[in-house]
Amino acid sequence: MEKNTARETITVPLGERAYDVLIGDGLIAEAGRLIADRLKRCRALVVTDETVAALHLAALDASLEAAGIRAAHHVVPAGEGSKSIAGLVGTVDAILDAELERGDLVIALGGGVVGDLAGFAAAVARRGMPFVQVPTTLLAQVDSAVGGKTGINTRHGKNLVGAFHQPSLVIADTSVLDTLPERHRRAGYAEIVKIALLGDADFFARLERQGAGALREGLPAAIARAVAAKAAVVTEDEREAGRRALLNLGHTFGHAVERSAGYDDRVVHGEAVGLGLALAFRLSVALGLCPPEDAARVARHLQAVGLPTRFADVPVPLDATSLTAAMAQDKKVKDGVIRFILVNRIGDAFVSNGVDPGALAAFLAAEGLAPS
């Protein structure tokens, strides 16, 4: 990714819970000062995973120490397996073992798993503590670190236990993306595409023109545009009572695929979202809502950047029965009806009131999934 001396500050204006999202190169080296200037806390627990700790924990520690912030560490295994009841208990215990008070900080240094886990622990420890997101993956920087959704997975599905708990500050250091494996860069990019598809056709057209180069060319600007769009939605609908549900475009299918994979690394979240985006557009075509050429454009762009667009593209055994059962556990289900985010066209998404089960079964069959 190109170096960019420009820095962006995007404010999420939620009244007493308002916070800034800082985006730019080299921000981890300044994190201590940025935290101290805004939050004036002197003690913290840094929650991170083993992979990120080896890459970035020392730099964050040095920055915190220089700002007079005393920090303990809690390092969890990398991967979705840490987003569990056991992972939550271990993180809360680490907060209490560090003897942090209610006004001290939890700092999440890592990707979406660490951010969700640390944020949920901060939401429940001492009945609520402030926390700071320092996202180190593209997916976390453009999506999960912003908006206050925290949670863990259970055997019933993804993110079904959690809390809305807004961060006090988000520090998105774009230079750390240089250490990101290409697979995870692609996975994070899926969330940028999602933002464009649900409400910004011009943004998608720009990404489309860049093709595979969109994974690197102009990425800081794309991150800022995606964050600003998400901040606007969160401000309008903080607790997903309405419009915020649009941010789940591609996620009903995606979460079901992740559950079928047992949340292992055969398919990572952004890959599942990429697949889900293509499926949501094709389902919309099948229901007579969306022009077929729009679905084709989406699939071409996702393929160009190396994301899956067909069930056969992910190394997970799938069948229509189990996938439908997994979708029935989706958070958007209401009165037993699976609600999808569907589209009228690129840049125009909406929350459906439900898809006829027969139409869904026919679509899954057309996509190559037979009943179990």
KAPERA-V41418 format. One record per pair of residues at least 4 apart in sequence whose C-alpha atoms are under 7 Angstrom apart, sorted by the first residue. I is the first residue (numbers start at 0). J is the second residue. D is the distance in Angstrom with one decimal. If there is no record, write none. Layout:
# KAPERA-V41418
i = [I:I]
j = [J:J]
d = [D:D]
This chain:
# KAPERA-V41418
i = [0:0:0:3:4:5:6:6:7:7:7:8:8:8:8:9:9:9:9:10:10:10:11:11:11:11:11:12:12:12:13:13:16:18:18:19:19:20:20:20:21:21:21:22:22:22:22:23:23:23:24:24:24:25:25:26:26:26:27:27:27:28:28:28:29:29:30:30:30:30:31:31:31:31:31:32:32:33:34:34:35:35:35:40:40:40:41:41:41:42:42:42:42:42:43:43:43:43:43:43:43:44:44:44:44:44:44:44:45:45:45:45:45:45:45:45:46:46:46:46:46:46:46:46:47:47:47:47:47:47:47:47:47:48:48:48:48:48:48:48:49:49:49:49:49:50:50:51:51:51:52:55:56:57:58:59:60:61:62:63:63:64:64:71:73:75:76:78:79:79:79:81:82:82:82:82:82:83:83:83:83:84:85:86:87:87:87:88:89:90:90:91:91:91:92:93:94:94:95:99:101:101:101:102:102:103:103:104:104:104:105:105:105:105:106:106:106:107:107:107:107:107:107:108:108:108:108:108:109:109:109:109:109:109:110:110:110:110:110:111:111:111:111:112:113:114:114:114:115:115:115:115:116:116:116:116:117:118:118:118:118:119:119:119:119:119:120:121:121:121:121:122:122:122:122:122:123:124:129:129:130:130:131:131:131:131:132:132:132:132:132:133:133:133:134:134:134:134:134:135:135:135:136:136:136:137:137:137:137:137:138:138:138:138:138:138:139:139:140:140:141:141:141:141:141:142:144:146:146:146:147:147:147:147:148:148:148:149:149:149:149:150:150:150:150:151:151:151:151:151:152:152:152:152:152:153:153:155:156:156:157:157:159:163:173:179:179:180:181:182:183:184:185:185:185:185:185:186:186:186:187:188:188:189:189:189:189:190:190:191:191:192:192:193:193:194:194:195:195:195:195:195:196:196:196:196:197:197:197:197:197:198:198:198:199:199:200:200:200:201:202:203:204:205:206:206:207:209:210:210:210:211:211:212:213:214:217:218:219:220:221:222:223:224:225:226:227:228:229:230:231:232:232:232:233:233:236:236:236:236:239:239:245:245:245:245:247:248:248:249:249:249:249:249:250:250:250:251:251:251:251:252:252:252:253:253:253:253:253:254:254:255:255:255:255:256:256:256:257:257:257:257:257:258:260:260:260:265:266:266:266:267:268:269:270:270:270:271:272:273:273:273:273:273:274:274:274:274:275:276:277:277:277:277:277:278:279:279:280:280:280:280:281:281:282:282:283:283:283:283:283:284:284:284:284:288:288:289:289:289:290:291:292:293:293:293:294:295:296:297:298:298:299:300:301:301:301:301:302:302:302:307:307:308:317:317:318:318:318:318:318:319:319:319:319:319:319:320:320:320:321:322:323:326:327:327:328:331:331:332:332:332:333:336:337:337:338:338:338:338:338:339:339:339:340:340:340:340:341:341:341:341:342:342:342:343:343:354:354:355:356:357:358:359:360:361:362:363:363:364:364]
j = [177:215:216:24:24:23:22:23:21:22:23:19:20:21:22:19:20:21:227:18:19:20:17:18:19:230:234:17:18:234:17:234:165:167:168:168:169:168:169:170:169:170:171:170:171:172:173:171:172:173:172:173:174:172:174:30:170:172:58:59:172:58:59:62:33:62:34:59:62:63:35:62:63:65:66:36:66:37:38:39:39:40:66:68:103:104:67:68:69:68:69:70:103:104:69:70:71:103:104:105:106:70:71:72:94:104:105:106:70:71:72:73:105:106:107:108:72:73:74:106:107:108:113:117:51:52:73:74:75:107:108:109:113:52:74:75:76:77:109:113:53:74:75:76:77:54:77:55:56:109:56:59:60:61:62:63:64:65:66:67:68:68:69:97:93:81:81:112:112:262:263:86:86:112:116:151:152:87:151:152:153:88:89:90:91:116:120:92:93:94:120:95:120:124:96:97:98:99:99:103:125:127:128:128:129:128:129:128:129:130:121:129:130:131:130:131:132:113:114:117:131:132:133:113:132:133:134:135:113:114:133:134:135:136:114:134:135:136:139:115:139:143:144:116:117:118:132:144:119:149:150:151:120:149:150:151:121:122:130:149:164:123:149:150:161:162:124:127:128:129:130:126:127:128:162:164:127:128:166:167:166:167:166:167:168:169:144:166:168:169:170:169:170:171:139:140:144:170:171:139:175:176:140:176:179:141:176:184:187:188:142:143:186:187:188:190:143:144:144:171:190:191:222:225:226:190:169:165:230:233:163:164:165:166:162:163:164:161:162:163:164:158:160:161:162:157:158:159:160:161:156:157:158:159:160:157:159:328:258:328:254:258:330:238:219:183:184:184:185:186:187:188:189:214:304:305:306:268:269:270:269:192:214:193:269:272:273:194:269:195:225:196:203:197:248:198:225:199:200:202:203:346:200:203:345:346:245:345:346:347:348:346:347:348:203:346:204:345:346:205:206:207:208:209:210:213:300:213:300:303:304:303:304:216:218:218:221:222:223:224:225:226:227:228:229:230:231:232:233:234:235:236:242:243:237:243:240:241:242:243:243:244:340:348:349:350:340:276:340:253:272:275:276:279:254:272:275:255:326:329:339:256:275:326:257:271:272:274:275:258:271:259:322:325:326:260:271:322:261:262:266:268:271:262:265:266:315:314:270:271:313:271:272:273:274:306:307:275:276:277:301:306:307:308:278:307:308:309:279:280:281:294:297:298:308:282:283:341:284:294:341:342:285:294:286:362:287:288:289:341:342:288:289:290:291:342:343:342:343:344:344:295:296:297:344:345:298:299:300:301:302:308:303:304:305:306:307:308:306:307:308:312:313:312:322:368:322:368:369:370:371:323:363:368:369:370:371:324:370:371:325:326:327:337:332:337:332:337:338:336:337:338:337:353:353:354:350:351:352:353:354:350:351:353:348:349:350:351:348:349:350:351:347:348:349:347:348:358:359:359:360:361:362:363:364:365:366:367:368:368:369]
d = [6.6:4.8:6.8:6.5:6.7:6.6:5.7:4.6:5.9:5.0:6.5:6.3:5.6:4.7:6.4:5.7:5.1:6.6:6.4:5.8:4.4:6.1:5.5:5.5:6.2:5.5:6.6:4.6:6.8:6.3:4.3:6.1:6.9:5.5:5.5:5.5:6.3:6.2:4.6:6.1:6.1:5.0:5.8:6.5:4.8:6.0:6.8:6.6:5.3:5.4:5.2:5.0:4.8:5.8:6.0:5.9:6.8:4.9:6.8:5.8:6.1:6.1:6.4:5.4:6.2:6.0:6.0:6.9:6.0:6.8:6.0:4.8:4.1:6.9:5.1:5.9:5.5:6.4:5.6:6.9:4.5:6.2:6.6:6.9:6.1:6.9:6.3:4.3:6.0:5.4:4.7:5.8:5.6:6.5:6.2:4.7:6.4:5.8:4.5:5.6:6.8:5.3:4.8:5.5:6.5:6.5:5.0:6.0:6.5:6.2:4.8:6.2:6.1:4.6:6.0:6.7:6.0:4.8:6.0:6.0:5.0:6.0:6.9:6.3:6.5:6.2:6.4:5.0:6.3:6.2:5.0:5.6:6.0:5.9:4.9:4.6:5.4:5.2:6.8:6.9:6.5:6.0:6.1:5.6:5.9:6.8:6.3:5.8:6.9:6.1:4.6:6.5:6.0:6.2:6.3:6.1:6.0:6.1:6.4:6.4:5.0:5.4:6.3:6.7:6.4:6.6:6.3:6.9:6.1:5.9:6.9:5.1:5.9:6.2:5.8:4.6:5.7:6.1:5.3:5.5:6.5:6.2:6.1:6.2:6.2:6.4:6.1:6.1:6.2:6.4:6.3:6.3:5.5:6.0:5.8:6.1:6.6:6.1:6.1:5.8:5.8:7.0:5.4:6.1:6.7:6.8:6.9:6.7:5.4:5.2:6.3:6.5:4.5:6.4:5.5:4.7:6.1:6.1:5.3:5.8:6.2:5.0:5.7:6.9:6.6:4.8:5.9:6.8:5.4:6.6:6.6:5.1:4.9:6.9:6.2:5.5:5.4:5.1:5.3:5.9:5.0:5.7:6.9:6.1:5.8:5.7:6.5:6.4:6.1:4.3:5.2:6.9:6.2:6.7:6.0:6.4:6.1:6.1:6.6:5.4:6.8:6.5:5.0:5.4:6.2:6.3:5.8:5.7:5.0:6.6:6.4:6.6:4.4:6.1:6.9:5.9:5.2:6.6:6.7:6.1:5.2:5.8:5.4:5.6:5.0:5.9:6.0:6.5:6.4:4.7:6.3:5.9:4.9:5.9:5.4:5.4:6.4:6.9:5.7:6.9:6.1:6.7:6.2:6.3:6.8:6.2:6.8:6.1:4.7:6.8:5.8:6.8:6.8:3.6:6.7:6.4:4.7:5.2:5.9:5.9:6.9:6.8:5.6:6.0:5.5:6.6:7.0:6.3:7.0:5.9:5.2:4.7:3.9:6.2:6.4:4.9:6.4:5.4:5.5:6.1:6.7:5.3:5.5:3.7:6.2:7.0:4.9:6.9:5.6:6.2:6.0:4.5:4.8:6.2:6.7:6.4:6.9:6.9:6.0:6.4:6.4:6.9:7.0:7.0:6.8:6.4:6.3:6.4:6.2:6.3:6.1:6.2:6.7:6.8:6.8:7.0:6.8:6.9:3.8:5.2:5.6:6.4:6.7:6.2:5.6:6.4:5.3:6.4:6.9:6.6:6.0:6.1:6.7:6.2:6.7:6.5:6.1:4.6:6.1:5.5:5.0:6.3:6.3:6.4:5.2:4.6:6.9:6.9:4.7:5.5:4.9:4.0:5.5:6.7:6.6:4.7:6.2:5.7:4.4:6.3:6.4:5.9:6.2:6.5:6.4:5.9:6.0:5.1:6.4:6.0:6.7:5.5:4.6:5.6:6.9:6.7:6.3:6.1:6.3:6.2:6.1:6.1:6.0:6.2:6.2:6.0:6.3:6.5:6.1:6.0:6.4:6.1:6.9:5.7:4.7:6.3:6.4:6.4:6.2:5.6:4.8:5.6:6.2:6.8:6.4:6.5:6.7:6.5:5.1:6.0:5.3:3.9:4.1:5.9:5.5:5.7:6.0:6.4:6.1:6.5:6.5:6.3:5.0:6.9:6.3:4.4:4.8:6.7:4.9:6.2:7.0:6.2:5.8:5.0:5.5:6.3:6.5:7.0:6.4:5.3:6.7:7.0:6.6:5.8:6.8:7.0:5.9:6.3:6.2:6.5:6.6:6.3:6.2:6.1:6.3:6.0:6.4:6.0:6.1:6.6:6.8:5.9:6.2:6.7:6.3:5.1:4.5:6.3:5.9:6.4:6.3:6.8:6.4:5.7:5.4:5.9:6.1:6.0:6.3:5.1:6.9:6.5:6.2:5.8:6.2:6.7:6.4:5.2:5.4:5.8:6.0:5.6:4.7:6.2:5.8:6.8:5.3:6.3:4.6:5.3:6.7:6.3:6.1:6.3:6.4:6.3:6.2:6.1:6.3:6.2:6.1:6.1:6.1:6.5:6.3:5.1:7.0:6.9:5.4:6.5:6.9:5.3:6.8:6.7:6.9:6.9:6.1:5.2:5.5:5.6:5.7:6.0:6.3:5.2:5.4:4.7:6.7:6.2:5.0:5.6:6.1:6.2:6.2:6.8:6.5:5.9:7.0:6.9:5.9:5.4:4.7:5.7:6.9:5.8:5.6:6.9:7.0:5.5:5.7:4.5:6.8:6.2:5.5:6.7:6.6:5.6:4.6:6.0:5.6:5.5:6.3:6.3:5.7:4.2:6.0:5.6:6.3:6.9:6.5:6.3:6.1:6.1:6.1:6.2:6.2:6.2:6.2:6.4:5.4:4.9:5.7]
